[in-house]
């Protein structure tokens, strides 16, 4: 029994000792001693104190790729250089020549208090001989300190004592007379520091091997913009005036916010991103070729938006207001972000309101195969109101475990009035009609997320469990009145198209790291979707509303997704590889209640991915190559076999026969040490989904999403940052790509060139400014060609109220060049569509920060470092 108890005690002691060890991961190769010491500081958090006279640039250390205890590493690397070290305290180490520590050293001790006798803990002490710093230390919790140094008798030394809440003090003494140090009294500072804000200004854009990173927090983009405007200014992205997002001209972009996929329509997503202020964003990652750990949906790639997190104990509130003048109409957005943190509890609340009024003009000219023509001009008055609220709570159960909950509600009300004059010129007659309609949309989305995170070791191994629920209630009503000027008759009808969507998901992700440089990831996910769509057409006949059975439809859609993935990542010397495989089984049961037709779809797909990276010598340049397979599933709305009549000439149609689109994408490139990057890519798209325009009876234009055999995309991209002066920096991005596409034997291939430049100017204590210029040449989708686009914006910002506030002036679309122009051709019919929104706007934004805090949490800093290190290769 005694032996068993002794064995248990020794095992516990060994476990505790092992748990206190701190290891360092090293790659194989030759490093300077300064690089070794820097690695130890970064990976252990220990501060190493040395002078350049002691540790010189020519001191080297040869390393094998291994994990090694930092003390053993210090012993081995310093021994080769004739150096050794000593512990100043638990977190500070000093480096000395061996012969210095072999000499007898004097011990000086004392205590630091304030004028009332209360100990001053963690005060900083620096010991000088003349101008040479020879030792650093700090006081313990009881105010005591001990200095052990090689001191010379009859020599004057100087000791400096400083504390954040006290006045600094300097004492000179001649060794060995150390009586002035035995009790040091500091005066309390009359200036009480309530908050210390450390600001590190980042480059707005950054390119790594597999993604672009837009650093919003700490950059010139951090205030005064909406998230949609930041995306509009991002390399490789194009956001059209409707809010549709494309990566290198491709649709099918998936948007994630804090790792939660945003499952809403493109219109709802655009409105939400317009209402989400940049002050709420930490960074945005643009991932054209995602790895296996991400859902395979999104053939164009993923946009991952990371929200900011408060790192202060206490309270912080950011008040924001923005106003834009859109020709004659206003746009304004107000909101607040409130953060509270107490010990291991975090709470964030966000409230926002947006009002957007705008006048939009559009024309549509159609020439039919029989040479008849159709011309329309539309005046559109749009009034949109958006409300959003978010509540996020995180509780750190332990240092390595946390539980989080988030609830989000987004509500939008849009009221639009259209007044359209139509002229239809035939061989026999000219018909004049006028359409006036009122279009009301009222979507409301509620989502909630519960997650649990367990960080299992200091290397980064973790377990994550997450559940998510989304409820989207969309109400839409469109009232039409058509007047025929030739006959004087009126036609009146209304389209109702409500939908209700409920999505539930649950997932788990496991990440395991090893000291050898190997790590693997695995996860499971289940998503259940239930959606009910309805299109109800009522005609006013006499004074009675009568349902039009031919244009009414009710459709239900149930989808279940079963997903699993595994990936392995290994780095050896200068090369790394990450390979993964994802499996997704889709079970769809769609039913047209009106037609009595069921459209089941069941399919299992595998999505492999591989990422290779090789660093070239010590230059920090790198080559990369990656491949991934992706899927684009048809939207819920497109699968509904409805027919929605806009007027006598335009129909919108659903397509229950749509099947998924699959993309195989290969990307290769070169990453330069200065942040520049160049890459090539090739993509094969099978069963391409695109909006197609068809003519019916030589009169009606029918718009419907369809599958096409395939398309091929390939191109090149180049990105480079620059810094001309300390106050002038910028980034340049250019891309060329070509789409090979055929419909019914007709070659609709299109090559596109795009370029953007972003410049940031910082004039200290005066103002910050940024200028963005972006251009994209004509693009194509199915049988529609889109005109070239040029967009520009200028922002001027100035800090006010002792840096607590910021005021920004905005000038968007400086040259008023942004517009929508499309050309469509089909079987001898040609369509020329033009639409102009009030894109040239002037405005002002204000933000003001209120904060009460004590300290920065080490945990948040460590998480940020791990996040950078764990980026995909």
Residue pairs with C-beta under 8 A, 6 or more apart in sequence:
21 69
22 43
22 44
22 46
22 69
22 70
22 458
23 43
23 67
23 68
23 69
23 70
23 458
23 515
24 39
24 40
24 43
24 44
24 67
24 68
24 69
24 70
24 73
25 43
25 66
25 67
25 459
25 515
25 517
26 39
26 63
26 64
26 65
26 66
26 67
26 68
26 73
27 63
27 65
27 517
27 571
27 573
27 574
28 63
28 64
28 65
28 572
28 573
29 62
29 63
29 573
30 60
30 61
30 62
30 63
31 39
31 60
31 61
31 63
32 57
32 58
32 59
32 60
32 61
33 55
33 59
33 60
33 61
33 77
33 78
33 81
34 55
34 57
34 59
36 61
36 63
36 73
36 77
37 48
37 50
37 55
37 95
40 46
40 48
40 70
40 73
40 74
41 47
41 48
42 865
43 70
44 70
45 91
45 858
45 862
46 70
46 91
46 92
46 93
47 91
47 92
47 93
48 85
48 92
48 93
48 94
48 95
49 88
49 92
49 93
49 94
49 95
49 136
50 94
50 95
51 133
54 83
54 95
54 96
54 97
55 81
55 83
55 95
59 80
59 81
60 80
61 76
61 77
61 80
65 516
65 517
65 572
65 573
66 515
66 516
67 515
67 516
74 85
74 93
78 84
78 85
78 95
82 97
82 98
83 95
83 96
83 97
83 98
84 95
84 96
84 97
84 98
84 101
85 93
85 94
85 95
85 96
86 93
86 94
86 96
86 101
86 148
87 93
88 94
88 135
88 136
88 137
88 138
89 137
89 138
92 136
92 137
92 138
94 135
94 136
100 150
103 150
104 150
105 148
105 149
105 150
105 151
106 148
106 149
106 150
106 151
106 175
106 176
107 146
107 147
107 148
108 146
108 147
108 148
108 149
108 151
108 178
108 181
109 144
109 145
109 146
109 147
109 181
109 182
110 144
110 145
110 178
110 181
110 182
110 183
110 184
111 119
111 139
111 142
111 143
111 144
111 145
111 182
111 183
111 184
112 119
112 120
112 123
112 139
112 143
112 144
112 145
112 161
112 163
112 184
112 185
112 186
113 119
113 120
113 143
113 183
113 184
113 185
113 186
114 120
114 166
114 185
114 186
114 187
114 188
115 185
115 186
115 187
115 188
119 139
119 141
119 142
119 143
119 144
120 139
120 143
120 163
120 166
120 186
121 139
121 140
121 141
121 142
121 143
122 138
122 139
122 141
122 163
123 138
123 139
123 143
123 161
123 162
123 163
123 166
123 186
124 136
124 138
124 160
124 161
124 162
124 163
125 136
125 137
125 138
125 139
125 145
125 147
125 159
125 160
125 161
126 133
126 135
126 136
126 159
126 160
127 133
127 134
127 135
127 136
127 137
127 147
127 149
127 157
127 158
127 159
128 134
128 157
128 158
128 159
128 160
129 155
129 157
129 158
134 149
135 147
135 149
137 145
137 146
137 147
138 145
139 145
151 157
151 175
151 176
152 175
153 175
153 176
154 174
154 175
155 174
155 175
156 172
156 173
156 174
157 172
157 173
157 174
157 175
158 170
158 171
158 172
159 170
159 171
159 172
159 173
159 181
160 168
160 169
160 170
161 168
161 169
161 170
161 171
161 184
161 186
162 168
162 169
163 186
164 193
165 188
165 189
165 192
165 193
166 186
166 187
166 188
166 189
167 186
167 187
167 188
167 189
168 186
169 184
169 186
171 180
171 181
171 184
173 179
173 180
173 181
194 852
194 853
195 312
195 314
195 851
195 852
195 853
196 856
197 803
197 851
198 856
199 218
200 218
201 218
201 219
201 220
201 762
202 215
202 217
202 218
202 219
203 215
203 219
203 675
203 721
203 729
203 731
204 214
204 215
204 216
204 219
204 220
204 221
204 731
204 758
204 760
204 770
205 212
205 213
205 214
205 215
205 234
205 235
205 719
205 721
205 731
205 733
205 758
206 212
206 213
206 214
206 215
206 675
206 721
207 213
207 235
207 671
207 675
207 676
207 677
207 719
207 721
208 671
208 871
209 611
209 613
209 622
209 624
209 626
209 669
209 671
209 872
209 873
210 287
210 289
210 291
210 611
210 624
210 626
210 871
210 872
210 873
211 285
211 286
211 287
211 288
211 871
211 872
212 234
212 235
212 236
212 285
212 286
212 719
213 283
213 284
213 285
213 286
214 221
214 230
214 234
214 283
214 284
214 285
214 286
215 221
215 283
216 222
216 230
216 278
216 281
216 282
216 283
216 284
217 281
217 282
217 283
217 308
219 760
220 760
220 762
220 768
220 769
220 770
220 795
220 797
221 230
221 233
221 278
221 770
222 278
222 279
222 281
223 277
223 278
223 279
223 320
223 797
223 806
223 808
223 845
223 847
224 278
224 322
224 795
224 797
224 806
224 808
224 810
224 845
224 847
225 277
225 278
225 795
225 810
225 845
226 273
226 274
226 275
226 276
226 277
226 278
226 333
227 273
227 274
227 276
227 277
227 278
227 280
227 281
227 284
227 305
228 239
228 243
228 270
228 273
228 274
228 276
229 278
229 793
229 812
230 278
230 281
230 284
231 237
231 239
231 245
231 273
231 284
231 303
232 238
232 239
232 774
232 791
233 756
233 758
233 772
233 774
233 793
234 284
234 286
235 286
235 719
235 731
235 733
235 756
236 247
236 248
236 286
236 288
236 717
236 733
236 735
237 245
237 246
237 247
237 286
237 303
238 245
238 246
238 249
238 754
238 774
238 776
238 789
239 245
239 246
240 246
240 789
240 820
241 818
241 819
241 820
241 835
241 837
241 839
242 266
242 267
242 270
242 820
243 266
243 267
243 269
243 270
243 271
243 273
243 274
244 251
244 266
244 270
245 253
245 255
245 266
245 303
246 253
246 300
247 253
247 286
247 288
247 300
247 301
248 288
248 300
248 681
248 713
248 715
248 717
248 735
248 737
248 754
249 713
249 737
249 739
249 752
249 776
249 779
250 299
250 300
250 301
250 683
250 713
251 300
251 781
252 298
252 299
252 300
252 630
252 632
252 661
252 663
252 689
253 298
253 300
253 301
253 302
253 303
254 261
254 295
254 297
254 298
254 301
254 302
254 303
255 261
255 262
255 269
255 273
255 302
255 303
255 305
256 262
256 302
256 303
256 304
256 305
257 305
257 307
258 305
258 306
258 307
258 406
259 304
259 466
260 406
260 447
260 449
260 468
261 295
261 297
262 269
262 272
263 470
263 472
263 501
263 503
263 529
264 272
264 443
264 445
264 472
265 443
265 474
265 635
265 637
267 441
268 410
268 412
268 443
268 445
268 472
268 474
271 354
271 384
271 386
271 410
271 412
271 414
272 386
272 388
272 410
272 412
274 333
274 354
274 356
274 386
275 333
275 335
275 352
275 353
275 354
275 386
275 388
275 410
276 352
276 388
277 320
277 322
277 333
277 335
277 337
277 352
279 308
279 318
279 320
279 337
279 847
280 307
280 308
280 337
280 350
281 305
281 306
281 307
281 308
282 306
282 307
282 308
282 309
283 306
284 303
284 304
284 305
284 306
285 302
285 303
285 304
285 306
286 301
286 302
286 303
287 294
287 301
287 302
287 303
287 304
288 300
288 301
288 665
288 667
288 681
289 301
289 609
289 626
289 627
289 628
289 665
289 667
289 681
290 298
290 301
290 302
290 609
290 628
290 630
291 567
291 578
291 580
291 609
291 611
291 628
291 872
292 521
292 565
292 566
292 567
292 580
292 581
292 582
292 607
292 608
292 609
292 628
293 509
293 521
293 523
293 565
293 567
293 580
293 582
294 302
295 525
295 563
295 584
296 582
296 584
296 605
296 607
296 629
296 630
296 631
297 630
297 631
297 632
297 633
298 630
298 632
299 630
299 631
299 632
299 661
299 662
299 663
299 685
301 630
307 392
308 337
309 346
309 348
309 860
310 316
310 339
310 340
310 341
310 346
310 348
311 341
311 856
311 857
311 860
311 861
312 339
312 341
312 851
312 853
312 854
312 855
312 856
313 341
313 342
313 343
313 853
313 854
313 855
313 857
314 340
314 341
314 342
314 851
314 852
314 853
314 854
315 338
315 339
315 340
315 850
315 851
315 852
315 853
316 338
316 339
316 340
316 849
316 850
316 851
316 852
316 853
317 336
317 337
317 338
317 339
317 849
317 850
317 851
318 336
318 337
318 338
318 847
318 848
318 849
318 850
319 336
319 847
319 848
319 849
319 850
320 333
320 334
320 335
320 336
320 337
320 845
320 846
320 847
321 332
321 333
321 334
321 845
321 846
321 847
322 331
322 332
322 333
322 334
322 843
322 844
322 845
322 846
323 330
323 331
323 332
323 843
323 844
323 845
324 330
324 331
324 332
324 810
324 812
324 841
324 842
324 843
325 331
325 841
325 842
325 843
326 357
326 358
326 838
326 841
327 359
327 838
327 840
327 841
328 359
329 357
329 358
329 359
329 838
330 355
330 357
331 354
331 355
331 356
331 357
331 358
331 841
331 843
332 354
332 355
333 352
333 353
333 354
333 355
334 352
334 353
335 350
335 351
335 352
335 353
336 350
336 351
336 352
337 348
337 349
337 350
338 348
338 349
338 350
339 346
339 347
339 348
340 346
340 347
340 348
341 347
341 853
341 857
344 395
344 396
344 397
345 393
345 394
345 395
345 396
346 392
346 393
346 394
346 395
347 391
347 392
347 393
348 390
348 391
348 392
348 393
349 389
349 390
349 391
349 392
350 388
350 389
350 390
350 391
351 388
351 389
352 386
352 387
352 388
352 389
353 385
353 386
353 387
354 384
354 385
354 386
354 387
355 383
355 384
355 385
355 386
356 382
356 383
356 384
356 385
356 386
357 381
357 382
357 383
357 384
358 382
358 837
358 838
359 379
359 380
359 381
359 382
359 838
360 380
360 381
360 382
360 835
360 836
360 837
360 838
361 377
361 378
361 379
361 380
361 835
361 836
362 377
362 378
362 380
362 833
362 834
362 835
362 836
363 375
363 376
363 377
363 378
363 833
363 834
363 835
364 374
364 375
364 376
364 378
364 831
364 832
364 833
364 834
365 373
365 374
365 375
365 831
365 832
365 833
366 373
366 374
366 375
366 649
366 701
366 829
366 830
366 831
366 832
367 373
367 829
367 830
368 374
368 695
368 698
368 699
368 828
368 829
369 695
369 698
369 827
369 828
369 829
370 427
370 698
371 427
372 424
372 425
372 426
372 427
372 698
373 424
373 425
374 422
374 423
374 424
374 425
374 649
374 699
375 422
375 423
375 425
376 420
376 421
376 422
376 423
376 649
377 420
377 421
378 418
378 419
378 420
379 418
379 419
379 420
380 416
380 417
380 418
380 419
381 416
381 417
382 414
382 415
382 416
383 414
383 415
383 416
384 412
384 413
384 414
384 415
385 412
385 413
385 414
386 410
386 411
386 412
386 413
387 409
387 410
387 411
387 412
388 408
388 409
388 410
388 411
389 408
389 409
390 406
390 407
390 408
390 409
391 406
391 407
391 408
392 404
392 405
392 406
393 404
393 405
393 406
394 402
394 403
394 404
395 402
395 403
395 404
396 402
396 859
397 403
399 859
400 454
400 455
400 456
401 452
401 453
401 454
401 455
402 452
402 453
403 450
403 451
403 452
403 453
404 449
404 450
404 451
404 452
404 453
405 448
405 449
405 450
405 451
406 448
406 449
407 446
407 447
407 448
407 449
408 445
408 446
408 447
408 448
409 444
409 445
409 446
409 447
410 444
410 445
411 442
411 443
411 444
411 445
412 441
412 442
412 443
412 444
413 440
413 441
413 442
414 439
414 440
414 441
414 442
415 438
415 439
415 440
416 438
416 439
416 440
417 436
417 437
417 438
417 439
418 435
418 436
418 437
418 438
418 439
419 434
419 435
419 436
420 434
420 435
420 436
420 647
421 432
421 433
421 434
422 431
422 432
422 433
422 434
422 435
422 647
422 648
422 649
423 430
423 431
423 432
424 430
424 431
424 433
424 649
424 699
425 431
429 486
431 484
431 486
432 484
432 485
432 486
433 482
433 483
433 484
433 485
433 647
433 648
434 482
434 483
434 485
435 480
435 481
435 482
435 483
435 647
436 480
436 481
436 483
437 478
437 479
437 480
437 481
438 478
438 479
439 476
439 477
439 478
439 479
440 475
440 476
440 477
440 478
441 474
441 475
441 476
441 477
442 474
442 475
442 476
443 472
443 473
443 474
443 475
444 472
444 473
444 474
445 470
445 471
445 472
445 473
446 470
446 471
447 468
447 469
447 470
447 471
448 468
448 469
449 466
449 467
449 468
449 469
450 466
450 467
450 468
451 464
451 465
451 466
451 467
452 463
452 464
452 465
452 466
453 462
453 463
453 464
454 462
454 463
454 464
455 461
455 462
456 462
456 463
456 512
457 513
459 513
459 514
459 515
459 519
460 511
460 513
460 519
460 866
460 869
460 870
461 511
461 512
461 513
461 519
462 509
462 510
462 511
463 508
463 509
463 510
463 511
464 507
464 508
464 509
464 510
465 507
465 508
466 505
466 506
466 507
466 508
466 509
467 504
467 505
467 506
467 507
468 503
468 504
468 505
468 506
469 502
469 503
469 504
469 505
470 501
470 502
470 503
470 504
471 500
471 501
471 502
471 503
472 499
472 500
472 501
472 502
472 503
473 500
474 498
474 499
474 500
474 501
475 498
476 495
476 496
476 497
476 498
476 499
477 494
477 495
477 496
477 497
478 494
478 495
478 497
479 492
479 494
480 491
480 492
480 493
480 494
480 495
480 647
481 490
481 491
481 492
482 490
482 491
482 492
482 647
482 648
483 489
483 490
484 490
484 491
491 539
492 539
492 540
493 537
493 538
493 539
493 540
493 548
493 645
494 537
494 538
494 540
494 545
495 535
495 536
495 537
495 644
495 645
496 534
496 535
496 536
496 538
497 533
497 534
497 535
497 536
497 642
497 644
498 534
499 531
499 532
499 533
499 534
499 636
499 637
500 531
500 532
501 529
501 530
501 531
501 532
501 636
502 529
502 530
502 531
503 527
503 528
503 529
503 530
504 527
504 528
505 525
505 526
505 527
505 528
506 525
506 526
507 523
507 524
507 525
507 526
507 563
508 523
508 524
508 525
509 521
509 522
509 523
510 521
510 522
510 523
511 519
511 520
511 521
512 519
512 520
512 521
513 519
517 570
517 571
517 572
518 568
518 569
518 570
519 568
519 569
519 570
520 566
520 567
520 568
520 569
521 565
521 566
521 567
521 568
521 569
521 580
522 564
522 565
522 566
522 567
523 564
523 565
524 563
524 564
525 561
525 562
525 563
525 564
526 560
526 561
526 562
526 563
527 559
527 560
527 561
527 563
528 559
528 560
528 561
529 557
529 558
529 559
529 560
529 561
529 636
530 556
530 557
530 558
531 556
531 557
531 558
531 636
532 554
532 555
532 556
532 557
533 553
533 554
533 555
533 556
533 557
533 636
533 637
533 640
533 642
534 553
534 554
534 555
535 551
535 552
535 553
535 554
535 640
535 642
535 643
535 644
536 547
536 552
537 547
537 548
537 550
537 551
537 552
537 645
538 545
538 546
538 547
538 548
539 545
539 546
539 548
540 546
549 594
550 643
551 643
551 644
551 645
552 594
553 592
553 594
553 595
553 640
553 641
553 642
553 643
554 592
554 593
554 594
555 590
555 591
555 592
555 593
555 594
555 639
555 640
555 641
555 642
555 654
555 656
556 590
556 591
556 593
557 588
557 589
557 590
557 591
557 636
557 639
557 640
558 588
558 589
558 590
559 586
559 587
559 588
559 589
560 586
560 587
561 584
561 585
561 586
561 587
562 584
562 585
562 587
563 582
563 583
563 584
563 585
564 582
564 583
565 580
565 581
565 582
565 583
566 580
566 581
567 578
567 579
567 580
567 581
567 609
568 578
568 579
568 580
569 576
569 577
569 578
569 873
570 576
570 577
570 578
571 577
571 873
574 614
574 615
574 616
574 617
575 612
575 613
575 614
575 615
576 612
576 613
576 614
576 873
577 610
577 611
577 612
577 613
577 873
578 609
578 610
578 611
578 872
578 873
579 608
579 609
579 610
579 611
580 608
580 609
580 610
581 606
581 607
581 608
581 609
582 606
582 607
582 608
582 609
583 604
583 605
583 606
583 607
584 604
584 605
584 607
584 631
585 602
585 603
585 604
585 605
586 601
586 602
586 603
586 604
586 605
586 633
586 660
587 601
587 602
588 599
588 600
588 601
588 602
589 598
589 600
590 598
590 599
590 600
590 601
590 639
590 656
591 597
591 598
591 599
592 598
592 599
592 640
592 641
592 656
595 641
597 641
597 656
599 639
599 656
599 657
601 659
603 660
605 631
605 662
606 629
607 628
607 629
607 630
607 631
608 627
608 628
608 629
609 626
609 627
609 628
609 629
610 626
610 627
610 628
611 624
611 625
611 626
611 872
611 873
612 624
612 625
612 626
612 873
613 622
613 623
613 624
613 873
614 622
614 623
614 624
615 621
615 622
616 622
616 623
619 673
620 673
621 670
621 671
621 672
621 673
622 670
622 671
623 668
623 669
623 670
623 671
624 667
624 668
624 669
624 670
624 671
624 679
624 873
625 666
625 667
625 668
626 666
626 667
626 668
627 664
627 665
627 666
627 667
628 665
629 662
629 663
629 664
629 665
630 662
630 663
630 665
631 660
631 661
631 662
631 663
632 660
632 661
632 662
632 663
632 689
633 660
634 655
634 658
634 659
634 660
634 689
634 705
635 705
637 654
638 654
638 655
638 658
638 705
639 654
639 655
639 656
639 658
640 654
640 656
641 653
641 654
641 655
641 656
642 652
642 653
642 654
643 651
643 652
643 653
643 654
644 651
644 652
644 653
645 651
646 652
648 699
648 700
649 699
649 700
649 701
650 700
650 701
650 703
651 696
651 700
651 701
651 702
651 703
652 702
652 703
652 704
653 702
653 703
653 704
654 704
655 704
655 705
655 706
657 707
658 689
658 705
658 706
658 707
659 687
659 707
660 687
661 685
661 686
661 687
661 688
661 689
661 707
662 685
662 686
662 687
663 683
663 684
663 685
663 686
664 683
664 684
665 681
665 682
665 683
666 681
666 682
666 683
667 679
667 680
667 681
668 679
668 680
668 681
669 677
669 678
669 679
669 680
669 717
670 677
670 678
670 679
671 677
672 720
674 720
674 721
675 720
675 721
676 718
676 719
676 720
676 721
677 717
677 718
677 719
677 720
678 716
678 717
678 718
678 719
679 716
679 717
680 714
680 715
680 716
681 713
681 714
681 715
681 716
681 717
681 737
682 712
682 713
682 714
683 712
683 713
683 714
684 710
684 712
685 710
685 711
685 712
685 713
686 709
686 710
687 707
687 708
687 709
687 710
688 707
688 708
688 709
688 710
688 711
688 741
689 705
689 706
689 707
689 708
690 705
690 706
690 708
690 781
690 782
691 703
691 704
691 705
691 781
691 782
691 784
692 703
692 704
692 705
692 706
692 743
692 782
692 783
693 701
693 702
693 703
693 782
693 783
693 784
693 824
693 826
693 831
694 701
694 702
694 704
694 826
695 701
695 702
695 826
695 827
695 829
696 702
698 829
701 831
706 782
708 741
708 742
708 743
708 782
709 742
711 739
711 740
711 741
712 739
712 740
713 737
713 738
713 739
713 740
714 737
714 738
715 735
715 736
715 737
715 738
716 735
716 736
716 737
717 733
717 734
717 735
718 733
718 734
718 735
719 731
719 732
719 733
720 731
720 732
721 729
721 730
721 731
722 729
722 730
722 731
722 732
723 729
724 730
726 762
727 761
727 762
727 763
727 764
728 759
728 760
728 761
728 762
729 759
729 760
730 757
730 758
730 759
730 760
731 757
731 758
732 755
732 756
732 757
732 758
733 755
733 756
733 757
734 753
734 754
734 755
734 756
735 753
735 754
735 755
736 751
736 752
736 753
737 751
737 752
738 749
738 750
738 751
738 752
739 749
739 750
739 751
739 752
739 780
740 749
741 747
741 748
741 749
741 750
741 780
741 782
742 748
742 749
743 782
743 783
746 783
748 780
748 782
748 783
749 780
750 778
750 779
750 780
750 785
752 776
752 777
752 778
752 779
753 776
753 777
754 774
754 775
754 776
754 777
755 774
755 775
756 772
756 773
756 774
756 775
757 772
757 773
757 774
758 770
758 771
758 772
759 770
759 771
759 772
760 768
760 769
760 770
761 768
761 769
761 770
761 771
762 768
763 769
766 798
767 796
767 797
767 798
768 796
768 797
768 798
769 794
769 795
769 796
769 797
770 794
770 795
771 792
771 793
771 794
771 795
772 791
772 792
772 793
772 794
773 790
773 791
773 792
774 789
774 790
774 791
774 792
775 788
775 789
775 790
775 791
776 788
776 789
777 788
778 785
778 786
778 787
778 788
779 785
779 786
780 786
783 824
783 825
783 826
784 822
784 823
784 824
785 822
785 823
785 824
786 820
786 821
786 822
787 819
787 820
787 821
787 822
787 823
789 817
789 818
789 819
790 815
790 817
790 818
791 813
791 817
791 818
792 812
792 813
792 814
792 815
792 817
793 810
793 811
793 812
793 813
793 814
794 810
794 811
794 814
795 808
795 809
795 810
795 811
796 808
796 809
797 806
797 807
797 808
797 809
798 806
798 807
798 808
799 805
799 806
800 806
800 807
801 848
804 848
804 849
804 850
805 846
805 847
805 848
805 849
806 846
806 847
806 848
807 844
807 845
807 846
808 844
808 845
808 846
809 842
809 843
809 844
810 841
810 842
810 843
810 844
810 845
811 841
811 842
812 839
812 840
812 841
812 842
812 843
813 839
813 840
813 841
814 840
815 840
816 839
816 840
818 837
818 839
818 840
819 834
819 835
819 836
819 837
819 839
820 833
820 834
820 835
820 836
820 837
821 832
821 833
821 834
821 835
822 831
822 832
822 833
823 830
823 831
823 832
823 833
824 830
824 831
824 833
825 831
